[in-house]
């Protein structure tokens, strides 16, 4: 049984070539083809969600787990592919593409029923799960620790060939050495080093961030993007400015998004 629903906002793909999906055309919609496969395999997906504006290539399933979002399938436009991703609390935990709608249905069932990421991957080998996604599943403290390691490793790889990466690596290492900042979730954007009190996107903007300047100095801004706290001649001074600008009772990063924090 299908249910009309509006899928989450996403980039509109190119129209799929109908000749690549004869099973969808014959069923009248992606949802219809998915339901036929589900019945054939004896699976349970509950109500199949449909975007009424494009039923041929739109279908999704709800999640039975409170902190997991529903999954929507998209189609490849030049080749036959069924593509999906699974999100939880602002984090993409699974993604993947398969040419077999039955395989996709099995992955959707596993996600919907709350199987752990390792179990979903065992059920559906096409599903991709990153190291960071597995860390998020273990909790925010693990996600923060793994994110710091991945960020530092990435900057070390780039530091030998990019002066900017070399400078940012020093800042990031000093930030990681500061207990007040090491407990926050780090990320970079346009070579700025940011810290957030939540591990899901959209991130919080309540922590100062560091911009490297072309003259070798650093600018510390925040919490608002256009608010400048000060300029620092050294990485050590930049870190000190960030720490001094932390909000009161700034604790470890928590799971969820900035919107979740506002609701709590």
Residue pairs with C-beta under 8 A, 6 or more apart in sequence:
1 35
1 47
1 48
2 29
2 31
2 32
2 35
2 47
2 48
2 49
2 50
3 47
3 48
3 49
3 50
4 49
4 50
4 51
4 52
5 49
5 50
5 51
5 60
6 51
7 49
7 51
7 58
7 60
7 72
8 69
8 72
10 72
10 74
13 57
13 74
13 75
13 77
14 77
14 78
15 77
16 57
16 75
16 76
16 77
17 77
17 78
18 24
18 25
18 56
20 75
20 76
20 79
20 80
21 30
21 33
21 57
21 75
21 80
23 33
23 36
23 101
24 30
24 32
24 33
24 56
24 57
25 56
26 33
27 33
27 35
27 36
28 55
28 56
29 50
29 55
29 56
29 58
29 59
30 55
30 56
30 57
30 58
30 59
30 73
30 75
31 48
31 49
31 50
31 55
31 58
31 59
33 101
34 45
34 48
34 59
34 73
34 101
34 104
34 105
35 45
35 48
37 43
37 101
37 102
37 105
38 44
38 45
38 48
38 105
40 102
41 102
41 105
41 106
43 105
43 106
43 109
44 109
45 61
45 105
45 108
45 109
45 112
46 61
46 62
46 64
46 112
47 61
47 62
48 59
48 60
48 61
49 59
49 60
49 61
49 62
49 70
49 72
50 58
50 59
50 60
51 58
57 74
57 75
58 72
58 73
59 72
59 73
60 70
60 71
60 72
60 73
61 70
61 71
61 108
61 111
61 112
62 70
62 112
63 69
63 70
63 71
63 111
63 112
63 114
64 112
64 113
64 114
65 88
65 112
65 113
65 114
67 88
67 89
68 86
68 87
68 88
68 93
68 111
68 112
68 114
69 86
69 87
69 88
71 84
71 85
71 86
71 108
71 111
71 112
72 84
73 82
73 83
73 84
73 104
73 108
74 82
74 83
74 84
75 81
75 82
75 83
76 82
76 83
76 97
79 99
80 99
81 97
81 98
81 99
82 97
82 98
82 99
82 100
82 101
82 104
83 96
83 97
84 94
84 95
84 96
84 97
84 104
84 107
84 108
85 92
85 94
85 95
85 96
86 92
86 93
86 94
86 95
86 111
87 93
88 136
89 136
89 199
89 200
89 255
89 256
89 257
89 260
90 198
90 199
90 200
90 201
90 202
90 256
90 257
90 260
91 133
91 136
91 143
91 199
91 200
91 201
92 133
93 117
93 129
93 133
93 136
93 137
94 107
94 111
94 117
94 120
94 127
94 128
94 129
94 133
95 127
95 128
96 107
96 124
96 126
96 127
96 128
97 126
98 104
98 107
98 124
98 126
103 124
103 126
104 124
106 123
106 124
107 120
107 123
107 124
107 126
107 127
110 119
110 120
110 123
110 124
111 120
115 123
116 137
117 129
117 133
117 134
117 137
118 129
118 134
120 127
120 129
121 127
121 129
131 146
131 150
132 143
132 146
132 147
132 150
135 142
135 143
135 145
135 146
135 147
136 142
136 143
136 199
136 255
139 255
140 185
140 199
140 252
140 253
140 254
140 255
141 252
143 185
143 199
143 253
143 255
144 182
144 183
144 184
144 185
144 186
144 199
144 252
144 253
147 185
147 186
147 187
147 199
148 176
148 182
148 186
151 172
151 186
151 187
151 188
152 169
152 172
152 173
152 176
155 165
155 168
155 169
155 172
156 169
158 165
158 169
159 165
159 166
159 169
160 166
164 191
164 212
167 212
167 216
167 235
168 188
168 191
168 193
168 212
170 235
171 193
171 210
171 212
171 218
171 235
171 238
171 239
172 186
172 193
174 235
174 236
174 239
175 181
175 182
175 186
175 193
175 195
175 239
175 242
176 182
176 186
178 239
178 243
180 243
180 246
180 250
181 195
181 239
181 242
181 243
183 251
183 252
183 253
184 195
184 196
184 197
184 207
184 250
184 252
184 253
185 195
185 196
185 197
185 198
185 199
185 203
185 253
186 193
186 194
186 195
186 196
187 194
187 196
187 203
188 194
191 211
191 212
192 209
192 210
192 211
192 212
193 209
193 210
194 203
194 207
194 209
195 207
195 208
195 209
195 242
196 203
196 204
196 205
196 207
196 253
196 258
197 204
197 206
197 207
197 250
197 251
197 253
197 254
197 261
198 204
198 253
198 254
198 255
198 256
198 257
198 258
198 260
198 261
199 253
199 254
199 255
199 256
200 255
200 256
200 257
200 260
201 257
202 257
202 258
202 259
203 257
203 258
204 258
204 261
205 222
205 223
205 224
205 225
205 258
206 223
206 247
207 222
207 223
207 242
207 245
207 246
207 247
207 250
208 220
208 221
208 222
208 223
208 229
208 241
208 242
208 245
208 246
209 220
209 221
209 222
209 242
210 218
210 219
210 220
210 221
210 238
210 239
210 242
211 218
211 219
211 220
211 221
212 218
213 219
213 231
217 231
217 232
217 233
218 231
218 232
218 234
218 235
218 237
218 238
219 228
219 230
219 231
219 232
220 228
220 229
220 230
220 231
220 232
220 238
220 241
220 242
220 245
221 227
221 228
221 229
222 229
222 245
223 245
223 247
229 241
229 245
230 241
232 238
232 240
232 241
254 261
256 264
